Amino acid sequence: MLEARSVAVIGASGREGSVGHETLRELVALGRFEGPVYPVNPRYDELFGHPCYASIDEVPEPVDLAVIALANAQLEATLRACADAGVGSAVIYASGFEEPSPDTPPLTERLAQVAREAGMAICGGNCMGFVNVERGLRATGWEEPAELLPGGITFVSHSGSAFAAFMHNDRDLRFNLLASSGQEFVTTTSDYMAYALGLESTEAIGLFVETIRDPQGFRAAMRSANERDVPVVVLKVGREAFTREMVTAHSGALAGEDGAYEALFEAEGVHRVESLDEMADTLALFVAGRRAGPGALATAHDSGGERAMMVDAAAAVGVPLATLGPEATSTLVALLDEGLLPINPLDFWGTGRDAGEVITGSLRALVRDPNVAALAFGVDLVTDDADEEGYFSCFLNVWPETDKPMAMLSNFAGGIDRTDVARIYSAGAPALEGTLTGLAAFRHLFDHRDHRALPPLPRTSPVADDLRERWLARLATGGAFSELEGLALLADYGVPTVDAVAAATAEDAMSAAQRLGFPVAVKTAVPSVQHKSDVGGVRLGIDDSTSLEDAYSDLERDLGPEVVVSRMAPRGVEIALGVVRDPAFGPLVLVAAGGVLVEVLHDRRLALPPLDEARALRMIDRLRIRPLLDGVRGSPAADVGALARAVVGLSWLAHDLGEHLEALDANPVICGTDGCVAVDALVIPRTP
């Protein structure tokens, strides 16, 4: 499909402005395609100098690609005719919509079945086709730029508008392939990625996706991308579109529809962006080819106000700013006008005396500092009249002197002089077009470095085979788990749990409390109650026999006689751990701010199992409540290492047993100075 040697255009037209006409014009007049082209339309004898055929059956040879520029009602018969004629692949512009019929599969499914039976690749439906810039093959029915210079970016989009917008960019983003994959009847984003990663020219991949239709294929493509060090940048839309309406476990509610993508992207090192502008800046920085080493970001400015704006924006985006070393500081003191501080971010503009020397020297001092991993020259890229002392010249003086990532970063895209900034493009350097999006691009650059530095994951479970098999057999029954059984499952997988005893009478509860030692907690153990706090089923800090008798009496009266008596955990930060099963991606591990407000705070991270301690720490470090674990207002720091080890244990539980688990909640897990301990467990097996 993407390297077709011959193309038929079904629905070719001589009517200007029609999709059939534009498809032929793009293919014949604008592209560099040199193979046979076969217009198909019974109303014409020839189009664009090529003989026109009444049907695909009359084309004198099997073709590699048929571009179908027809309405939905004609799609099924046309695609079957293509399959019968030995056509290798097709582009389908139309959506495949038809009114539902109770006795007939949807048209989209019937089209996919035809293609699969014939072994055909399909671009679409509901798409704008593709342009293989490297091959000069344009299979699109909409007017695109007359000249497309080949480059190192592959862009695959479920949005036709985003596909067209990137093709029309005026900032020197160059592509080897752009594909509007649409609804992906057969051929998925993963297939386009696999193709792109087989091209030597591919330096970065950009994706605009609504869903990943082939999770395993996507993960395989990402493994290839990581082996080749090809960054993958994704704009995933639709995270707020749906919610799960029937969710029993907190973990499921917290994961939501988007949790699997968060976990997938974190596991595979995918760079998730929030806008097309951020996508463009990130791709521009990556295809410049330079990778970040140790250290953080340095920025240089000609404005104290914009310097202050950069500090605020860096904090908002999460980009670390470098602290300059003594050599850079000393150099800047000698260069800068009196009153300007030799710090990062740097405001270098004083009186304008010897401007070129000051600016170039400042950039050089920053980029040579060992604490600096990358440099952003944060000035507005307006018309640059002063050639020798101008910003573009100063930047280009330093650019070839280092292999560290550098970029010019404009705070206002609307003020950029496209003619002058072309000097940056011609040097192979990136120009970023927004404060927040440009800084986010540097964050992605650092994330790429950090992800590639992670150690390989262990391949074998730390739990003994017989123990794992026992729990697999138990979960496979689908029978309900008690809290004590859930705690035992966690403990067997290395998650510390509180000592607890079941009781069904006041005497049993008293005996349990005396054995465990006061103070204790008493919780209802009635099987129908899953979230005990929601029904007033928890009594904490019971420190004597009288209080225990009163607590048990209340619970027995309101909820029933079954209770669990447990030792009170030490004070600490409440964390929620969990496992939730996603229909497409399988089990996910959850770490969140815990306690009774777990769903209100919605402060969570998700990951695909298994994890090691380094990856578990990355999850914990990205929680908004992370500073609480370091101790606040005089409280001691918690044992974060113990929490990370508990997350690792839970991840292996999810890896080994996840296909038999619908969800698991360990909430709260109390994280204190001497470790962490799970004080409650809810296990929901999958229905067999």
C-alpha positions as CSV (number, residue, x, y, z in Angstrom):
1,M,0.0,0.0,0.0
2,L,2.6,2.5,1.1
3,E,5.1,1.6,-1.7
4,A,2.5,0.8,-4.4
5,R,4.0,0.3,-7.9
6,S,0.6,0.8,-9.6
7,V,-2.5,2.7,-8.6
8,A,-6.1,2.7,-9.6
9,V,-8.4,5.6,-8.7
10,I,-12.0,4.4,-8.5
11,G,-14.3,7.3,-8.8
12,A,-11.8,9.4,-10.8
13,S,-13.4,12.5,-12.1
14,G,-12.8,15.4,-14.4
15,R,-14.8,17.8,-12.3
16,E,-12.5,20.2,-10.6
17,G,-12.9,20.4,-6.8
18,S,-14.2,16.8,-6.5
19,V,-12.3,14.2,-4.5
20,G,-11.9,12.0,-7.5
21,H,-10.3,14.8,-9.5
22,E,-8.0,16.0,-6.7
23,T,-6.9,12.4,-6.1
24,L,-5.7,12.1,-9.7
25,R,-4.1,15.6,-9.6
26,E,-2.2,14.9,-6.4
27,L,-1.0,11.5,-7.7
28,V,-0.2,12.5,-11.3
29,A,0.6,16.3,-11.3
30,L,2.0,16.9,-7.9
31,G,3.6,13.6,-6.8
32,R,6.7,11.9,-8.1
33,F,4.9,8.6,-8.8
34,E,6.2,7.0,-11.9
35,G,4.2,3.7,-12.0
36,P,1.0,3.0,-14.0
37,V,-2.1,5.0,-13.0
38,Y,-5.5,3.7,-13.9
39,P,-8.5,6.1,-13.6
40,V,-11.7,4.1,-13.1
41,N,-15.1,5.7,-14.1
42,P,-17.4,4.6,-16.9
43,R,-18.3,8.2,-17.8
44,Y,-14.8,9.1,-19.1
45,D,-12.5,7.8,-21.8
46,E,-9.4,9.5,-20.4
47,L,-8.3,11.7,-17.5
48,F,-5.0,13.5,-16.9
49,G,-3.6,11.8,-20.0
50,H,-4.4,8.3,-18.8
51,P,-7.0,5.9,-20.4
52,C,-10.1,5.6,-18.2
53,Y,-11.7,2.2,-17.4
54,A,-15.3,1.4,-16.8
55,S,-14.6,-0.8,-13.8
56,I,-11.6,-2.3,-11.9
57,D,-12.3,-5.6,-13.7
58,E,-11.2,-4.0,-17.0
59,V,-7.9,-2.7,-15.7
60,P,-5.3,-4.7,-17.7
61,E,-3.2,-5.8,-14.7
62,P,-3.7,-6.4,-11.0
63,V,-2.8,-3.2,-9.1
64,D,-1.1,-2.7,-5.8
65,L,-3.4,0.1,-4.6
66,A,-6.9,1.2,-5.3
67,V,-8.0,4.6,-4.1
68,I,-11.8,4.4,-3.7
69,A,-13.4,7.9,-4.0
70,L,-17.0,6.7,-3.8
71,A,-20.0,7.0,-1.4
72,N,-20.8,4.5,1.3
73,A,-23.5,2.8,-0.7
74,Q,-21.0,1.7,-3.3
75,L,-18.2,0.6,-1.0
76,E,-18.9,-3.1,-0.4
77,A,-19.5,-4.1,-4.0
78,T,-16.4,-2.0,-5.0
79,L,-14.1,-3.5,-2.4
80,R,-15.3,-7.1,-3.3
81,A,-14.5,-6.3,-7.0
82,C,-11.1,-5.1,-6.0
83,A,-10.5,-8.3,-4.0
84,D,-11.6,-10.4,-7.0
85,A,-9.3,-8.5,-9.3
86,G,-6.3,-9.1,-7.1
87,V,-5.9,-5.5,-5.8
88,G,-3.3,-5.6,-3.0
89,S,-4.6,-2.7,-0.9
90,A,-7.1,0.2,-0.8
91,V,-7.7,3.7,0.5
92,I,-11.3,4.2,1.6
93,Y,-12.3,7.9,2.1
94,A,-15.9,7.3,3.0
95,S,-17.0,6.5,6.6
96,G,-18.7,3.1,6.0
97,F,-21.9,4.3,7.7
98,E,-25.2,2.8,7.0
99,E,-28.5,2.6,8.9
100,P,-28.3,-0.4,11.4
101,S,-30.1,-3.6,10.5
102,P,-30.9,-6.2,13.1
103,D,-30.0,-9.1,10.8
104,T,-26.9,-7.7,9.1
105,P,-23.4,-6.9,10.5
106,P,-22.4,-3.3,10.1
107,L,-20.9,-2.2,6.8
108,T,-17.6,-1.4,8.5
109,E,-17.4,-5.1,9.7
110,R,-18.3,-6.4,6.3
111,L,-15.6,-4.3,4.6
112,A,-13.0,-5.4,7.1
113,Q,-14.0,-9.0,6.5
114,V,-13.6,-8.6,2.7
115,A,-10.2,-7.1,3.2
116,R,-9.0,-9.7,5.7
117,E,-10.1,-12.6,3.5
118,A,-8.3,-11.1,0.5
119,G,-5.2,-10.1,2.6
120,M,-5.6,-6.4,1.7
121,A,-4.2,-3.5,3.6
122,I,-6.7,-0.7,4.1
123,C,-6.1,3.0,4.8
124,G,-9.4,4.2,6.4
125,G,-12.3,4.4,6.2
126,N,-13.3,7.9,7.1
127,C,-9.8,9.1,6.2
128,M,-7.9,11.5,3.9
129,G,-5.5,8.9,2.6
130,F,-1.7,9.0,2.9
131,V,1.4,10.7,1.4
132,N,4.6,8.8,1.2
133,V,6.9,11.8,0.8
134,E,10.0,9.6,0.5
135,R,8.5,7.7,-2.4
136,G,6.6,10.6,-4.0
137,L,3.3,8.7,-3.7
138,R,0.3,10.8,-2.9
139,A,-2.9,8.9,-2.2
140,T,-5.1,11.7,-1.0
141,G,-8.1,13.5,-2.4
142,W,-7.5,17.0,-0.9
143,E,-5.2,19.8,-2.0
144,E,-1.9,19.5,-0.2
145,P,1.3,21.6,-0.6
146,A,2.8,21.4,-4.1
147,E,6.3,20.8,-2.7
148,L,6.9,18.5,0.2
149,L,10.6,18.0,1.1
150,P,11.4,14.6,2.7
151,G,12.5,14.4,6.3
152,G,12.7,12.2,9.4
153,I,9.2,12.4,10.9
154,T,6.4,9.9,10.4
155,F,3.0,11.2,11.4
156,V,-0.1,8.9,11.7
157,S,-3.4,10.5,12.6
158,H,-7.0,9.4,13.3
159,S,-7.9,13.0,12.5
160,G,-7.8,14.1,8.9
161,S,-7.6,17.7,9.9
162,A,-4.5,17.1,11.9
163,F,-3.0,15.2,9.0
164,A,-3.6,18.1,6.7
165,A,-2.4,20.7,9.2
166,F,0.9,19.1,9.7
167,M,1.4,18.7,6.0
168,H,0.8,22.5,5.6
169,N,3.2,23.5,8.5
170,D,5.4,26.5,7.8
171,R,8.1,25.6,10.4
172,D,10.2,23.1,8.5
173,L,8.8,20.0,10.0
174,R,9.6,17.4,7.3
175,F,8.1,14.0,6.9
176,N,8.9,10.7,5.3
177,L,5.3,9.5,5.7
178,L,2.0,11.1,6.7
179,A,-1.1,8.8,7.0
180,S,-4.7,9.7,7.8
181,S,-5.5,6.3,9.1
182,G,-9.2,7.1,10.1
183,Q,-11.2,4.3,11.5
184,E,-8.6,1.6,10.7
185,F,-10.9,-1.0,9.3
186,V,-7.9,-3.4,9.0
187,T,-4.6,-1.6,9.0
188,T,-3.8,0.0,12.4
189,T,-1.5,2.7,13.8
190,S,0.8,-0.1,14.9
191,D,1.2,-1.3,11.4
192,Y,2.1,2.2,10.2
193,M,4.6,2.4,13.0
194,A,6.2,-1.0,12.2
195,Y,6.6,0.2,8.6
196,A,8.1,3.5,9.6
197,L,10.6,1.8,11.9
198,G,11.8,-0.2,9.0
199,L,12.8,3.0,7.2
200,E,16.3,4.2,7.9
201,S,15.1,7.8,7.5
202,T,12.6,7.7,10.5
203,E,13.9,9.8,13.4
204,A,10.7,10.4,15.3
205,I,7.0,9.3,15.1
206,G,4.1,11.5,15.9
207,L,0.6,10.0,16.5
208,F,-2.8,11.6,16.9
209,V,-5.0,8.8,18.3
210,E,-8.4,8.2,19.7
211,T,-7.7,4.6,20.6
212,I,-5.0,2.0,20.2
213,R,-6.8,-0.8,18.4
214,D,-3.9,-3.3,18.5
215,P,-2.3,-3.1,22.0
216,Q,0.1,-6.0,21.4
217,G,1.1,-4.7,18.0
218,F,1.6,-1.2,19.5
219,R,3.9,-2.6,22.3
220,A,5.9,-4.6,19.7
221,A,6.3,-1.4,17.6
222,M,7.4,0.5,20.7
223,R,10.0,-2.1,21.5
224,S,11.4,-1.6,18.1
225,A,11.3,2.2,18.5
226,N,13.2,1.9,21.8
227,E,15.8,-0.3,20.2
228,R,16.4,2.3,17.5
229,D,16.1,5.3,19.8
230,V,13.2,6.7,17.8
231,P,11.0,8.8,20.1
232,V,7.2,8.3,19.8
233,V,5.1,11.4,20.6
234,V,1.4,10.9,21.0
235,L,-1.6,13.2,21.3
236,K,-4.3,10.9,22.8
237,V,-7.7,12.4,22.8
238,G,-10.9,11.3,24.5
239,R,-9.8,10.9,28.0
240,E,-12.9,12.7,29.4
241,A,-15.4,11.2,26.9
242,F,-16.5,8.2,28.9
243,T,-16.6,6.9,32.5
244,R,-17.2,3.5,33.8
245,E,-20.7,3.4,35.3
246,M,-20.5,0.2,37.3
247,V,-17.3,0.2,39.3
248,T,-17.1,-1.6,42.6
249,A,-13.4,-1.1,43.5
250,H,-11.9,2.3,44.1
251,S,-9.0,1.2,41.8
252,G,-11.4,0.9,38.8
253,A,-13.0,4.3,39.4
254,L,-9.6,5.9,39.7
255,A,-8.3,4.2,36.5
256,G,-11.1,5.5,34.4
257,E,-11.1,5.1,30.7
258,D,-7.7,6.7,30.3
259,G,-5.7,4.8,32.9
260,A,-4.6,2.1,30.6
261,Y,-3.1,4.6,28.2
262,E,-1.3,6.3,31.1
263,A,0.2,3.0,32.1
264,L,1.0,1.9,28.5
265,F,2.8,5.2,27.7
266,E,4.8,5.1,30.9
267,A,5.8,1.5,30.4
268,E,7.0,2.0,26.8
269,G,8.5,5.5,27.1
270,V,5.8,7.2,24.9
271,H,5.8,11.0,25.1
272,R,2.2,12.2,25.6
273,V,1.4,15.8,24.6
274,E,-1.6,17.9,25.2
275,S,-1.9,19.8,21.9
276,L,-0.7,19.9,18.3
277,D,1.6,22.8,19.2
278,E,3.3,20.8,21.9
279,M,3.5,17.9,19.4
280,A,5.2,20.1,16.8
281,D,7.7,21.6,19.3
282,T,8.5,18.1,20.7
283,L,9.0,16.6,17.3
284,A,11.2,19.5,16.2
285,L,13.5,19.1,19.2
286,F,13.8,15.4,18.8
287,V,14.5,15.4,15.1
288,A,17.4,17.8,15.6
289,G,19.1,14.6,16.7
290,R,20.7,15.6,20.0
291,R,20.0,13.8,23.2
292,A,20.2,15.1,26.8
293,G,22.9,14.0,29.1
294,P,23.1,14.5,32.8
295,G,21.8,17.8,34.3
296,A,18.9,20.2,33.7
297,L,17.8,23.1,31.5
298,A,19.5,26.5,31.2
299,T,17.6,29.4,29.5
300,A,18.8,32.8,28.4
301,H,16.7,35.9,27.9
302,D,16.8,39.6,26.9
303,S,14.0,40.5,29.3
304,G,13.7,40.4,33.1
305,G,9.9,40.0,32.8
306,E,10.2,37.1,30.3
307,R,12.9,35.5,32.5
308,A,10.4,35.6,35.4
309,M,7.7,34.2,33.1
310,M,10.1,31.3,32.2
311,V,10.7,30.5,35.9
312,D,6.9,30.2,36.5
313,A,6.3,28.2,33.3
314,A,9.1,25.8,34.1
315,A,7.6,25.1,37.5
316,A,4.2,24.6,35.9
317,V,5.4,22.3,33.2
318,G,7.8,20.3,35.5
319,V,11.1,21.1,33.8
320,P,14.1,21.2,36.1
321,L,16.3,24.3,35.9
322,A,20.1,23.9,36.3
323,T,22.1,25.5,39.1
324,L,25.2,27.0,37.5
325,G,28.7,25.9,38.6
326,P,31.5,28.3,39.6
327,E,33.2,28.5,36.2
328,A,30.0,29.5,34.3
329,T,29.2,32.0,37.1
330,S,32.7,33.6,36.9
331,T,32.5,33.9,33.1
332,L,29.1,35.5,33.3
333,V,30.2,38.0,36.0
334,A,32.9,39.2,33.6
335,L,30.5,39.5,30.6
336,L,27.4,41.0,32.1
337,D,26.6,44.6,32.8
338,E,26.7,45.6,36.4
339,G,23.5,44.7,38.3
340,L,22.7,41.6,36.1
341,L,22.8,38.4,38.1
342,P,25.0,35.5,36.8
343,I,22.2,32.9,37.4
344,N,20.0,30.6,35.5
345,P,17.6,31.5,34.0
346,L,19.8,34.3,32.7
347,D,18.8,37.9,31.8
348,F,21.8,39.0,29.7
349,W,20.4,42.4,28.4
350,G,21.8,45.5,30.0
351,T,22.9,48.6,28.1
352,G,23.4,46.7,24.8
353,R,27.1,47.4,24.9
354,D,29.0,44.8,22.9
355,A,25.8,42.9,22.5
356,G,27.1,40.2,20.2
357,E,30.0,39.4,22.4
358,V,27.9,39.3,25.6
359,I,25.1,37.2,24.1
360,T,27.4,34.7,22.4
361,G,29.6,34.5,25.5
362,S,26.7,34.0,27.7
363,L,25.2,31.2,25.6
364,R,28.7,29.5,25.5
365,A,29.1,29.7,29.2
366,L,25.7,28.2,29.9
367,V,26.1,25.3,27.4
368,R,29.6,24.4,28.7
369,D,28.4,24.1,32.3
370,P,28.5,20.5,33.4
371,N,25.2,21.0,35.3
372,V,23.4,22.0,32.0
373,A,21.9,19.2,29.9
374,A,20.2,21.5,27.4
375,L,19.9,25.2,26.5
376,A,16.8,27.2,25.5
377,F,17.5,30.7,24.0
378,G,14.2,32.2,25.1
379,V,13.8,35.4,23.0
380,D,11.1,36.6,20.6
381,L,12.0,35.6,17.1
382,V,11.1,38.9,15.4
383,T,12.9,40.4,12.4
384,D,16.6,40.3,13.1
385,D,18.3,43.4,11.5
386,A,21.6,43.3,13.4
387,D,23.3,40.4,11.6
388,E,26.6,40.2,13.5
389,E,25.1,41.0,16.9
390,G,21.6,39.5,16.2
391,Y,20.2,36.7,18.2
392,F,20.1,34.3,15.3
393,S,23.8,34.8,14.6
394,C,24.8,34.5,18.2
395,F,22.8,31.2,18.5
396,L,24.4,29.9,15.3
397,N,27.9,30.7,16.6
398,V,27.4,28.4,19.6
399,W,25.3,25.7,17.9
400,P,28.1,23.8,16.2
401,E,30.4,24.1,19.2
402,T,28.5,21.6,21.3
403,D,26.5,18.3,21.0
404,K,24.1,19.3,23.7
405,P,20.5,20.0,22.7
406,M,19.9,23.7,22.0
407,A,16.8,25.5,20.7
408,M,15.6,29.0,20.1
409,L,12.3,29.4,22.0
410,S,9.9,32.1,21.1
411,N,7.4,33.2,23.7
412,F,5.0,34.4,21.0
413,A,4.4,32.4,17.8
414,G,2.6,35.3,16.2
415,G,5.7,37.5,16.2
416,I,8.1,35.0,14.5
417,D,9.8,36.2,11.3
418,R,9.6,33.2,9.0
419,T,12.3,34.4,6.7
420,D,14.9,35.0,9.5
421,V,14.1,31.9,11.4
422,A,14.8,29.9,8.3
423,R,18.4,30.4,9.1
424,I,17.9,28.2,12.2
425,Y,16.2,25.5,10.2
426,S,18.9,25.5,7.5
427,A,21.5,24.8,10.3
428,G,19.4,21.8,11.4
429,A,18.6,23.5,14.7
430,P,15.1,23.6,16.2
431,A,13.0,26.7,16.8
432,L,10.2,26.2,19.3
433,E,7.1,28.3,19.2
434,G,5.6,28.7,22.7
435,T,6.8,29.1,26.3
436,L,4.8,26.2,27.7
437,T,5.0,24.0,24.6
438,G,8.7,24.6,24.2
439,L,9.4,23.9,27.8
440,A,7.2,20.7,27.6
441,A,9.4,19.6,24.6
442,F,12.5,19.9,26.8
443,R,10.7,17.9,29.6
444,H,10.0,15.2,27.0
445,L,13.7,15.3,26.0
446,F,14.7,14.7,29.7
447,D,12.0,12.0,30.1
448,H,13.4,10.2,27.1
449,R,16.9,10.2,28.7
450,D,15.5,9.0,32.0
451,H,13.4,6.2,30.6
452,R,16.3,4.9,28.5
453,A,18.4,4.8,31.7
454,L,16.0,2.5,33.5
455,P,17.4,-1.1,34.1
456,P,15.8,-4.0,32.3
457,L,12.8,-5.5,34.1
458,P,13.2,-8.9,35.8
459,R,11.7,-11.8,33.9
460,T,10.7,-14.2,36.6
461,S,8.3,-13.9,39.5
462,P,9.8,-13.6,43.0
463,V,6.9,-15.8,44.4
464,A,7.4,-19.6,44.5
465,D,5.6,-21.6,41.9
466,D,3.5,-23.6,44.3
467,L,2.3,-20.5,46.1
468,R,1.4,-18.8,42.8
469,E,-0.4,-21.9,41.6
470,R,-2.4,-22.1,44.9
471,W,-3.6,-18.5,44.5
472,L,-4.4,-19.0,40.8
473,A,-6.6,-22.0,41.7
474,R,-8.3,-20.0,44.4
475,L,-9.1,-17.0,42.2
476,A,-10.2,-19.3,39.4
477,T,-13.1,-20.4,41.5
478,G,-14.6,-16.9,41.4
479,G,-15.6,-17.2,45.1
480,A,-15.8,-14.1,47.2
481,F,-12.7,-13.2,49.3
482,S,-12.9,-12.2,52.9
483,E,-10.7,-9.3,54.1
484,L,-8.4,-11.7,55.9
485,E,-8.0,-13.8,52.8
486,G,-7.2,-10.6,50.8
487,L,-4.6,-9.6,53.4
488,A,-3.0,-13.1,53.2
489,L,-2.8,-12.7,49.4
490,L,-1.0,-9.4,49.7
491,A,1.3,-10.7,52.3
492,D,2.3,-13.7,50.2
493,Y,3.3,-11.2,47.4
494,G,5.5,-9.1,49.7
495,V,3.0,-6.4,50.7
496,P,3.3,-5.9,54.5
497,T,-0.1,-6.3,56.2
498,V,-1.5,-5.6,59.6
499,D,-2.1,-8.4,62.1
500,A,-5.8,-9.2,62.1
501,V,-8.2,-11.8,63.5
502,A,-11.8,-12.7,62.5
503,A,-14.5,-12.7,65.2
504,A,-18.2,-13.5,65.3
505,T,-19.0,-12.8,69.0
506,A,-18.1,-10.2,71.6
507,E,-16.1,-12.8,73.4
508,D,-14.1,-13.7,70.3
509,A,-13.5,-10.0,69.6
510,M,-12.2,-9.4,73.2
511,S,-9.9,-12.5,73.0
512,A,-8.5,-11.2,69.6
513,A,-7.8,-7.7,71.0
514,Q,-6.0,-9.2,74.1
515,R,-3.9,-11.4,71.8
516,L,-3.0,-8.5,69.4
517,G,-2.7,-5.9,72.1
518,F,-4.5,-2.6,72.5
519,P,-5.1,-0.3,70.7
520,V,-7.0,-2.1,68.0
521,A,-9.4,-1.4,65.1
522,V,-12.7,-3.2,64.7
523,K,-14.3,-3.4,61.2
524,T,-17.4,-5.1,60.0
525,A,-16.7,-8.3,58.1
526,V,-20.3,-8.8,56.7
527,P,-19.7,-10.2,53.1
528,S,-22.1,-7.8,51.5
529,V,-20.2,-4.7,52.7
530,Q,-17.2,-3.9,50.5
531,H,-16.4,-0.3,51.5
532,K,-16.7,-0.3,55.2
533,S,-16.2,3.4,55.9
534,D,-19.1,4.2,53.6
535,V,-21.6,2.4,56.0
536,G,-20.0,3.4,59.3
537,G,-18.4,0.0,59.6
538,V,-15.0,1.0,61.1
539,R,-14.0,1.8,64.6
540,L,-10.4,3.0,65.2
541,G,-8.1,3.5,68.1
542,I,-10.0,1.3,70.6
543,D,-7.7,1.2,73.6
544,D,-9.5,-0.7,76.4
545,S,-12.1,-3.5,77.0
546,T,-15.0,-1.2,77.7
547,S,-14.5,0.7,74.4
548,L,-14.2,-2.6,72.5
549,E,-17.5,-3.9,74.0
550,D,-19.3,-0.7,73.0
551,A,-17.8,-0.7,69.5
552,Y,-18.7,-4.4,68.9
553,S,-22.2,-3.8,70.2
554,D,-22.8,-0.9,67.7
555,L,-21.4,-2.9,64.7
556,E,-23.4,-6.0,65.6
557,R,-26.6,-4.0,65.9
558,D,-26.2,-2.1,62.7
559,L,-24.4,-4.5,60.4
560,G,-24.2,-8.0,61.9
561,P,-21.9,-10.0,64.2
562,E,-19.0,-10.7,61.8
563,V,-16.0,-8.4,62.4
564,V,-12.3,-8.2,61.9
565,V,-10.1,-7.1,64.8
566,S,-6.7,-5.8,63.8
567,R,-3.7,-4.1,65.5
568,M,-3.7,-0.4,64.9
569,A,-1.0,0.6,62.4
570,P,1.5,3.3,63.3
571,R,0.7,6.8,62.1
572,G,1.8,7.7,58.7
573,V,0.7,8.9,55.2
574,E,-2.3,7.0,53.8
575,I,-1.6,5.5,50.3
576,A,-3.9,3.4,48.2
577,L,-2.5,0.5,46.2
578,G,-4.6,-1.5,43.7
579,V,-5.0,-3.6,40.7
580,V,-7.6,-3.1,38.0
581,R,-8.1,-5.1,34.9
582,D,-8.5,-3.1,31.6
583,P,-10.4,-5.0,28.8
584,A,-7.8,-4.3,26.2
585,F,-4.6,-3.9,28.1
586,G,-5.1,-6.4,31.0
587,P,-4.1,-5.8,34.6
588,L,-2.9,-2.4,35.7
589,V,-1.2,-1.4,39.0
590,L,-2.4,1.7,40.8
591,V,-0.7,3.9,43.4
592,A,-2.8,6.8,44.7
593,A,-3.4,9.2,47.6
594,G,-5.4,6.9,50.0
595,G,-7.9,7.0,52.7
596,V,-11.6,7.8,52.6
597,L,-11.0,10.6,50.1
598,V,-9.3,8.4,47.6
599,E,-11.7,9.0,44.7
600,V,-12.2,12.7,45.6
601,L,-8.4,13.5,45.5
602,H,-8.0,11.5,42.3
603,D,-4.2,11.7,42.7
604,R,-3.0,8.5,41.1
605,R,-0.5,6.8,38.8
606,L,-1.0,3.6,36.9
607,A,1.5,1.2,35.4
608,L,1.6,-2.1,33.5
609,P,3.1,-5.0,35.5
610,P,5.6,-6.1,36.5
611,L,7.7,-3.3,38.0
612,D,11.1,-3.0,39.6
613,E,11.9,-0.6,42.4
614,A,13.2,2.2,40.1
615,R,9.9,2.2,38.1
616,A,7.8,2.0,41.3
617,L,9.7,5.0,42.7
618,R,8.9,6.9,39.4
619,M,5.2,6.3,40.1
620,I,5.4,7.4,43.7
621,D,7.4,10.5,42.8
622,R,4.8,11.7,40.4
623,L,2.0,11.8,43.0
624,R,0.9,15.3,44.0
625,I,1.1,14.2,47.7
626,R,4.7,13.0,47.3
627,P,6.0,15.9,49.5
628,L,4.0,14.5,52.4
629,L,6.2,11.4,52.4
630,D,9.2,13.5,53.1
631,G,7.7,14.9,56.2
632,V,5.9,18.2,56.7
633,R,5.3,20.5,59.8
634,G,7.7,18.5,61.9
635,S,6.5,15.0,61.0
636,P,9.2,12.5,60.2
637,A,9.9,11.3,56.7
638,A,8.2,8.0,55.6
639,D,10.1,5.0,54.4
640,V,9.5,5.5,50.7
641,G,11.8,2.6,49.8
642,A,9.4,0.2,51.7
643,L,6.5,1.6,49.8
644,A,8.3,1.1,46.5
645,R,9.0,-2.5,47.5
646,A,5.3,-3.0,48.3
647,V,4.4,-1.6,44.9
648,V,6.8,-4.0,43.2
649,G,5.2,-7.0,45.1
650,L,1.8,-5.9,44.1
651,S,2.9,-5.6,40.5
652,W,4.0,-9.2,40.5
653,L,0.7,-10.2,42.0
654,A,-1.0,-8.4,39.1
655,H,1.4,-10.0,36.6
656,D,0.9,-13.5,37.9
657,L,-2.8,-13.4,38.9
658,G,-4.2,-10.5,37.0
659,E,-6.2,-12.4,34.4
660,H,-8.2,-13.9,37.3
661,L,-8.7,-10.5,39.0
662,E,-11.4,-8.0,38.3
663,A,-9.9,-5.6,40.9
664,L,-8.0,-5.4,44.1
665,D,-7.9,-2.5,46.6
666,A,-5.4,-2.2,49.4
667,N,-6.6,1.1,51.0
668,P,-5.2,2.5,53.1
669,V,-1.6,1.4,53.1
670,I,-0.1,3.4,56.0
671,C,3.4,4.6,55.1
672,G,5.5,5.7,58.2
673,T,9.0,5.9,59.4
674,D,9.5,2.2,59.9
675,G,7.9,0.9,56.7
676,C,4.4,0.5,55.3
677,V,1.5,-1.7,56.1
678,A,-1.8,-2.5,54.4
679,V,-4.7,-2.3,56.9
680,D,-7.5,-3.3,54.5
681,A,-7.9,-5.5,51.4
682,L,-10.8,-5.9,48.9
683,V,-10.3,-8.6,46.3
684,I,-12.8,-9.1,43.5
685,P,-12.1,-12.2,41.4
686,R,-13.2,-12.3,37.8
687,T,-16.4,-14.3,37.1
688,P,-15.2,-17.6,35.7
